[in-house]
Amino acid sequence: QVQLVESGGGLVQAGGSLSLSCAASGIIFSIYTVGWYRQAPGKQRELVAAITTGGTTNYADSVKGRFTISRDNAKNTVLLQMNSLKPEDTAVYYCNLDHRRWGTYWGQGTQVTVSS
């Protein structure tokens, strides 16, 4: 059974930092593109950052230069380092694993709240 367990969310003041972690089990982690999405109240879920099996990264324009995604295939984890946080970064953040053939998996989400 595939499980994605996120951690690291919380409340932080604007300008602060948080680090999100997602640990995967029951899956061959290394063959998946992994990413973080977020969904704010009343808005659609959007891609924040993703990293391919080869290490290529992709970021939403709104987080470029502030967020960094990384993966550790030996530990089946993906990290999202978030710096210079803004109130508009407030959302539920979801870990995502995606493979063109083997499907897509989502974590349960972790709340990030940035106060002004």
NULO-770838 format. One record per residue: residue number from 1; residue in three letters; chain; x, y, z of N, C-alpha, C, O in turn. Coordinates in Angstrom, 1 decimal, always signed. Layout:
# residues N
- NUM	ALA	A	X	Y	Z	X	Y	Z	X	Y	Z	X	Y	Z
...
//
This chain:
# residues 116
- 1	GLN	A	+0.8	-1.2	+0.0	+0.0	+0.0	+0.0	+0.9	+1.2	+0.0	+1.8	+1.4	+0.8
- 2	VAL	A	+0.6	+2.2	-0.9	+1.4	+3.4	-1.0	+0.9	+4.4	+0.1	-0.3	+4.6	+0.3
- 3	GLN	A	+1.9	+4.9	+0.7	+1.7	+6.0	+1.7	+2.6	+7.1	+1.5	+3.8	+6.9	+1.3
- 4	LEU	A	+2.0	+8.3	+1.6	+2.8	+9.6	+1.5	+2.5	+10.3	+2.8	+1.4	+10.7	+3.0
- 5	VAL	A	+3.5	+10.6	+3.6	+3.3	+11.2	+4.9	+4.1	+12.6	+4.9	+5.3	+12.6	+4.8
- 6	GLU	A	+3.3	+13.6	+5.0	+3.9	+15.0	+5.0	+4.1	+15.5	+6.4	+3.3	+15.1	+7.3
- 7	SER	A	+5.1	+16.3	+6.6	+5.3	+16.9	+7.9	+6.0	+18.3	+7.6	+6.5	+18.6	+6.6
- 8	GLY	A	+6.0	+19.1	+8.7	+6.7	+20.4	+8.6	+5.9	+21.6	+8.5	+6.4	+22.7	+8.5
- 9	GLY	A	+4.6	+21.5	+8.3	+3.7	+22.7	+8.2	+3.6	+23.4	+9.5	+4.0	+22.9	+10.5
- 10	GLY	A	+3.0	+24.5	+9.4	+2.8	+25.3	+10.7	+2.5	+26.7	+10.4	+2.2	+27.1	+9.3
- 11	LEU	A	+2.6	+27.5	+11.5	+2.4	+28.9	+11.5	+3.7	+29.7	+11.5	+4.6	+29.4	+12.4
- 12	VAL	A	+3.9	+30.6	+10.7	+5.1	+31.4	+10.6	+4.8	+32.8	+10.2	+3.8	+33.1	+9.5
- 13	GLN	A	+5.6	+33.7	+10.7	+5.5	+35.1	+10.3	+6.0	+35.4	+8.9	+6.9	+34.7	+8.5
- 14	ALA	A	+5.5	+36.4	+8.3	+6.0	+36.8	+7.0	+7.5	+37.0	+7.1	+8.0	+37.7	+8.0
- 15	GLY	A	+8.2	+36.6	+6.0	+9.6	+36.7	+6.0	+10.3	+35.5	+6.6	+11.5	+35.3	+6.4
- 16	GLY	A	+9.6	+34.6	+7.3	+10.2	+33.4	+7.9	+10.3	+32.3	+6.9	+10.1	+32.4	+5.7
- 17	SER	A	+10.7	+31.1	+7.5	+11.0	+29.9	+6.7	+10.3	+28.7	+7.3	+10.1	+28.6	+8.5
- 18	LEU	A	+10.0	+27.8	+6.4	+9.5	+26.5	+6.8	+10.1	+25.5	+5.9	+10.4	+25.8	+4.7
- 19	SER	A	+10.2	+24.2	+6.4	+10.7	+23.1	+5.5	+9.7	+22.0	+5.6	+9.3	+21.5	+6.7
- 20	LEU	A	+9.1	+21.6	+4.5	+8.2	+20.5	+4.4	+8.9	+19.3	+3.9	+9.8	+19.3	+3.1
- 21	SER	A	+8.5	+18.2	+4.5	+9.0	+16.9	+4.1	+7.9	+15.9	+3.8	+6.8	+15.9	+4.4
- 22	CYS	A	+8.2	+15.0	+2.8	+7.2	+14.0	+2.4	+8.0	+12.7	+2.3	+8.9	+12.5	+1.5
- 23	ALA	A	+7.5	+11.7	+3.1	+8.2	+10.4	+3.1	+7.2	+9.4	+2.5	+6.0	+9.3	+2.8
- 24	ALA	A	+7.7	+8.7	+1.5	+6.9	+7.7	+0.7	+7.3	+6.3	+1.1	+8.5	+6.0	+1.4
- 25	SER	A	+6.3	+5.5	+1.1	+6.5	+4.0	+1.3	+5.6	+3.2	+0.5	+4.6	+3.7	+0.0
- 26	GLY	A	+6.0	+2.0	+0.2	+5.2	+1.1	-0.6	+5.2	+1.4	-2.1	+4.3	+1.1	-2.8
- 27	ILE	A	+6.3	+2.1	-2.5	+6.4	+2.5	-3.9	+7.9	+2.6	-4.3	+8.7	+2.9	-3.5
- 28	ILE	A	+8.1	+2.4	-5.6	+9.5	+2.6	-6.1	+9.7	+4.1	-6.3	+9.4	+4.6	-7.4
- 29	PHE	A	+10.1	+4.8	-5.3	+10.1	+6.3	-5.3	+10.9	+6.9	-6.4	+10.6	+7.9	-7.0
- 30	SER	A	+12.0	+6.2	-6.7	+13.0	+6.8	-7.6	+12.5	+7.0	-9.0	+13.1	+7.7	-9.8
- 31	ILE	A	+11.5	+6.3	-9.4	+11.0	+6.3	-10.8	+9.9	+7.4	-11.0	+9.5	+7.6	-12.1
- 32	TYR	A	+9.5	+8.1	-10.0	+8.5	+9.0	-10.0	+9.0	+10.5	-10.1	+10.0	+10.8	-9.4
- 33	THR	A	+8.3	+11.3	-10.8	+8.5	+12.7	-10.7	+7.7	+13.1	-9.4	+6.6	+12.6	-9.1
- 34	VAL	A	+8.4	+13.9	-8.5	+7.7	+14.3	-7.3	+7.6	+15.8	-7.2	+8.4	+16.5	-7.7
- 35	GLY	A	+6.5	+16.2	-6.5	+6.3	+17.6	-6.5	+5.4	+18.0	-5.3	+4.9	+17.1	-4.5
- 36	TRP	A	+5.3	+19.3	-5.1	+4.5	+19.9	-4.1	+3.4	+20.8	-4.8	+3.8	+21.6	-5.7
- 37	TYR	A	+2.2	+20.6	-4.4	+1.1	+21.4	-4.8	+0.5	+22.1	-3.6	+0.8	+21.8	-2.5
- 38	ARG	A	-0.3	+23.2	-3.8	-0.9	+23.8	-2.7	-2.3	+24.3	-3.1	-2.6	+24.5	-4.3
- 39	GLN	A	-3.2	+24.4	-2.2	-4.5	+24.9	-2.4	-4.9	+25.8	-1.3	-5.0	+25.4	-0.1
- 40	ALA	A	-5.2	+27.0	-1.7	-5.7	+28.0	-0.7	-7.2	+28.0	-0.7	-7.8	+27.6	-1.7
- 41	PRO	A	-7.8	+28.5	+0.3	-9.3	+28.5	+0.4	-9.9	+29.2	-0.8	-9.5	+30.3	-1.1
- 42	GLY	A	-10.9	+28.6	-1.5	-11.5	+29.2	-2.6	-10.8	+29.2	-3.9	-11.2	+29.7	-4.9
- 43	LYS	A	-9.6	+28.5	-3.9	-8.8	+28.5	-5.1	-8.5	+27.1	-5.5	-8.7	+26.1	-4.8
- 44	GLN	A	-8.1	+27.0	-6.8	-7.8	+25.7	-7.3	-6.4	+25.2	-6.8	-5.5	+26.0	-6.5
- 45	ARG	A	-6.2	+23.9	-6.8	-4.9	+23.4	-6.4	-3.9	+23.8	-7.5	-4.2	+23.7	-8.7
- 46	GLU	A	-2.7	+24.2	-7.1	-1.7	+24.6	-8.1	-0.3	+24.0	-7.8	+0.0	+23.7	-6.7
- 47	LEU	A	+0.4	+23.8	-8.9	+1.8	+23.3	-8.7	+2.7	+24.4	-8.1	+2.7	+25.5	-8.5
- 48	VAL	A	+3.4	+24.0	-7.1	+4.4	+24.8	-6.5	+5.8	+24.6	-7.0	+6.5	+25.5	-7.5
- 49	ALA	A	+6.2	+23.3	-7.0	+7.5	+22.9	-7.4	+7.5	+21.4	-7.7	+6.7	+20.6	-7.1
- 50	ALA	A	+8.3	+21.0	-8.6	+8.4	+19.6	-9.0	+9.9	+19.2	-9.3	+10.6	+20.1	-9.8
- 51	ILE	A	+10.2	+18.0	-9.2	+11.6	+17.5	-9.5	+11.5	+16.2	-10.2	+10.8	+15.3	-9.7
- 52	THR	A	+12.1	+16.0	-11.3	+12.0	+14.8	-12.1	+13.0	+13.8	-11.6	+13.8	+14.0	-10.7
- 53	THR	A	+12.9	+12.6	-12.2	+13.9	+11.5	-11.8	+15.3	+11.9	-12.1	+16.2	+11.4	-11.4
- 54	GLY	A	+15.5	+12.8	-13.1	+16.8	+13.2	-13.4	+17.3	+14.4	-12.6	+18.4	+14.9	-12.8
- 55	GLY	A	+16.4	+14.9	-11.8	+16.8	+16.1	-11.0	+16.5	+17.5	-11.6	+16.8	+18.5	-11.0
- 56	THR	A	+15.8	+17.5	-12.7	+15.3	+18.7	-13.2	+14.2	+19.3	-12.4	+13.2	+18.6	-12.1
- 57	THR	A	+14.3	+20.6	-12.1	+13.3	+21.2	-11.2	+12.4	+22.2	-12.0	+12.8	+22.7	-13.0
- 58	ASN	A	+11.2	+22.4	-11.5	+10.3	+23.3	-12.1	+9.6	+24.0	-11.0	+9.1	+23.4	-10.0
- 59	TYR	A	+9.5	+25.4	-11.0	+8.8	+26.1	-10.0	+7.8	+27.0	-10.5	+7.8	+27.5	-11.7
- 60	ALA	A	+6.8	+27.3	-9.7	+5.8	+28.3	-10.1	+6.5	+29.6	-10.0	+7.4	+29.8	-9.2
- 61	ASP	A	+6.1	+30.5	-10.9	+6.7	+31.9	-10.9	+6.7	+32.6	-9.5	+7.6	+33.3	-9.2
- 62	SER	A	+5.6	+32.3	-8.8	+5.4	+33.0	-7.6	+6.3	+32.6	-6.5	+6.5	+33.3	-5.5
- 63	VAL	A	+7.0	+31.5	-6.6	+7.9	+31.0	-5.6	+9.4	+30.9	-6.0	+10.3	+30.6	-5.2
- 64	LYS	A	+9.6	+31.2	-7.3	+11.0	+31.2	-7.8	+11.9	+32.1	-7.0	+11.6	+33.2	-6.7
- 65	GLY	A	+13.1	+31.5	-6.6	+14.0	+32.3	-5.8	+13.8	+32.2	-4.3	+14.6	+32.7	-3.5
- 66	ARG	A	+12.6	+31.7	-3.9	+12.3	+31.6	-2.5	+12.2	+30.2	-2.0	+12.6	+29.8	-0.9
- 67	PHE	A	+11.7	+29.3	-2.9	+11.5	+27.9	-2.5	+12.5	+27.0	-3.2	+12.9	+27.3	-4.4
- 68	THR	A	+12.9	+25.9	-2.6	+13.8	+24.9	-3.2	+13.3	+23.5	-2.9	+13.0	+23.2	-1.8
- 69	ILE	A	+13.1	+22.8	-4.0	+12.7	+21.4	-3.9	+13.9	+20.5	-4.1	+14.8	+20.7	-4.9
- 70	SER	A	+13.9	+19.4	-3.3	+15.0	+18.4	-3.4	+14.4	+17.0	-3.1	+13.4	+16.9	-2.5
- 71	ARG	A	+15.1	+16.0	-3.6	+14.7	+14.6	-3.3	+15.9	+13.8	-2.9	+17.0	+14.1	-3.2
- 72	ASP	A	+15.6	+12.8	-2.0	+16.6	+11.8	-1.6	+16.0	+10.5	-1.9	+15.2	+9.9	-1.1
- 73	ASN	A	+16.4	+9.9	-3.0	+15.9	+8.6	-3.4	+16.3	+7.5	-2.4	+15.5	+6.5	-2.3
- 74	ALA	A	+17.4	+7.6	-1.7	+17.8	+6.6	-0.7	+16.8	+6.6	+0.5	+16.6	+5.5	+1.1
- 75	LYS	A	+16.2	+7.7	+0.8	+15.3	+7.8	+1.9	+13.9	+8.0	+1.5	+13.0	+8.1	+2.4
- 76	ASN	A	+13.6	+7.9	+0.2	+12.3	+8.0	-0.3	+11.6	+9.3	+0.2	+10.4	+9.3	+0.6
- 77	THR	A	+12.3	+10.4	+0.2	+11.7	+11.6	+0.7	+11.9	+12.8	-0.3	+12.8	+12.8	-1.1
- 78	VAL	A	+11.0	+13.7	-0.3	+11.1	+15.0	-1.0	+10.9	+16.1	+0.0	+10.0	+16.1	+0.8
- 79	LEU	A	+11.8	+17.1	-0.2	+11.7	+18.2	+0.7	+11.4	+19.5	-0.1	+11.6	+19.6	-1.2
- 80	LEU	A	+10.7	+20.4	+0.7	+10.5	+21.7	+0.1	+10.9	+22.8	+1.1	+10.3	+22.9	+2.2
- 81	GLN	A	+12.0	+23.4	+0.8	+12.5	+24.5	+1.7	+11.9	+25.8	+1.2	+12.0	+26.2	+0.1
- 82	MET	A	+11.2	+26.5	+2.2	+10.4	+27.7	+1.8	+11.0	+28.8	+2.6	+10.9	+28.8	+3.9
- 83	ASN	A	+11.5	+29.8	+1.9	+12.1	+31.0	+2.6	+11.4	+32.2	+2.2	+10.6	+32.2	+1.2
- 84	SER	A	+11.6	+33.3	+2.9	+10.9	+34.6	+2.6	+9.4	+34.4	+2.4	+8.9	+34.9	+1.4
- 85	LEU	A	+8.8	+33.7	+3.3	+7.4	+33.4	+3.1	+6.5	+34.6	+3.2	+6.8	+35.6	+3.9
- 86	LYS	A	+5.4	+34.6	+2.4	+4.5	+35.7	+2.3	+3.1	+35.2	+2.7	+2.8	+34.0	+2.6
- 87	PRO	A	+2.3	+36.1	+3.1	+0.9	+35.7	+3.5	+0.2	+35.0	+2.4	-0.6	+34.1	+2.6
- 88	GLU	A	+0.5	+35.3	+1.1	-0.2	+34.6	+0.0	+0.3	+33.2	-0.2	-0.2	+32.5	-1.1
- 89	ASP	A	+1.3	+32.8	+0.5	+1.8	+31.4	+0.5	+0.9	+30.5	+1.4	+1.1	+29.3	+1.4
- 90	THR	A	+0.0	+31.1	+2.2	-0.9	+30.4	+3.0	-1.7	+29.4	+2.2	-2.4	+29.8	+1.3
- 91	ALA	A	-1.7	+28.1	+2.6	-2.4	+27.1	+1.8	-2.2	+25.8	+2.5	-1.4	+25.6	+3.4
- 92	VAL	A	-2.9	+24.8	+2.0	-2.6	+23.4	+2.4	-1.7	+22.9	+1.3	-2.0	+23.0	+0.1
- 93	TYR	A	-0.6	+22.3	+1.7	+0.4	+21.9	+0.8	+0.4	+20.3	+0.7	+0.3	+19.6	+1.7
- 94	TYR	A	+0.4	+19.9	-0.6	+0.2	+18.4	-0.8	+1.5	+17.9	-1.6	+2.0	+18.5	-2.5
- 95	CYS	A	+1.9	+16.8	-1.1	+3.0	+16.0	-1.8	+2.4	+15.2	-2.9	+1.3	+14.7	-2.8
- 96	ASN	A	+3.1	+15.1	-4.0	+2.5	+14.4	-5.2	+3.6	+13.5	-5.8	+4.8	+14.0	-6.0
- 97	LEU	A	+3.3	+12.3	-6.2	+4.2	+11.5	-7.0	+3.5	+11.1	-8.3	+2.3	+10.8	-8.2
- 98	ASP	A	+4.2	+11.2	-9.4	+3.5	+11.1	-10.6	+4.4	+10.3	-11.6	+5.6	+10.5	-11.7
- 99	HIS	A	+3.7	+9.3	-12.3	+4.4	+8.5	-13.3	+3.5	+8.3	-14.4	+2.3	+8.0	-14.2
- 100	ARG	A	+3.9	+8.5	-15.6	+3.1	+8.5	-16.8	+2.4	+7.1	-16.9	+1.3	+7.0	-17.4
- 101	ARG	A	+3.1	+6.1	-16.5	+2.5	+4.7	-16.6	+1.9	+4.2	-15.3	+0.8	+3.6	-15.4
- 102	TRP	A	+2.5	+4.5	-14.2	+2.1	+3.9	-12.9	+1.2	+4.7	-12.1	+0.7	+4.3	-11.0
- 103	GLY	A	+0.9	+6.0	-12.6	-0.2	+6.7	-11.9	+0.3	+7.8	-11.0	+1.5	+8.2	-11.0
- 104	THR	A	-0.7	+8.4	-10.3	-0.4	+9.6	-9.4	-0.9	+9.3	-8.0	-1.9	+8.6	-7.8
- 105	TYR	A	-0.1	+9.8	-7.1	-0.4	+9.6	-5.6	-0.3	+10.9	-4.9	+0.6	+11.7	-5.2
- 106	TRP	A	-1.2	+11.1	-3.9	-1.2	+12.3	-3.2	-1.0	+12.1	-1.7	-1.5	+11.0	-1.2
- 107	GLY	A	-0.4	+13.0	-1.0	-0.4	+13.0	+0.4	-1.6	+13.6	+1.0	-2.5	+14.0	+0.3
- 108	GLN	A	-1.7	+13.6	+2.3	-3.0	+14.1	+3.0	-3.0	+15.6	+3.1	-4.0	+16.1	+3.4
- 109	GLY	A	-1.9	+16.2	+2.9	-1.8	+17.7	+3.0	-1.3	+18.1	+4.4	-1.6	+17.5	+5.4
- 110	THR	A	-0.6	+19.3	+4.3	-0.2	+19.9	+5.6	-0.4	+21.4	+5.5	-0.1	+22.0	+4.4
- 111	GLN	A	-0.9	+22.0	+6.5	-1.3	+23.4	+6.5	-0.1	+24.3	+6.7	+0.7	+24.1	+7.7
- 112	VAL	A	+0.1	+25.3	+5.9	+1.1	+26.3	+6.1	+0.3	+27.6	+6.2	-0.5	+28.0	+5.3
- 113	THR	A	+0.6	+28.3	+7.3	-0.1	+29.6	+7.5	+1.0	+30.7	+7.7	+1.8	+30.5	+8.6
- 114	VAL	A	+0.9	+31.7	+6.9	+1.9	+32.8	+7.0	+1.2	+34.1	+7.5	+0.3	+34.6	+6.8
- 115	SER	A	+1.5	+34.6	+8.7	+0.9	+35.7	+9.2	+1.6	+37.0	+8.8	+2.8	+37.0	+8.6
- 116	SER	A	+0.8	+38.1	+8.6	+1.4	+39.3	+8.2	+1.9	+40.2	+9.3	+2.4	+41.3	+9.2
//
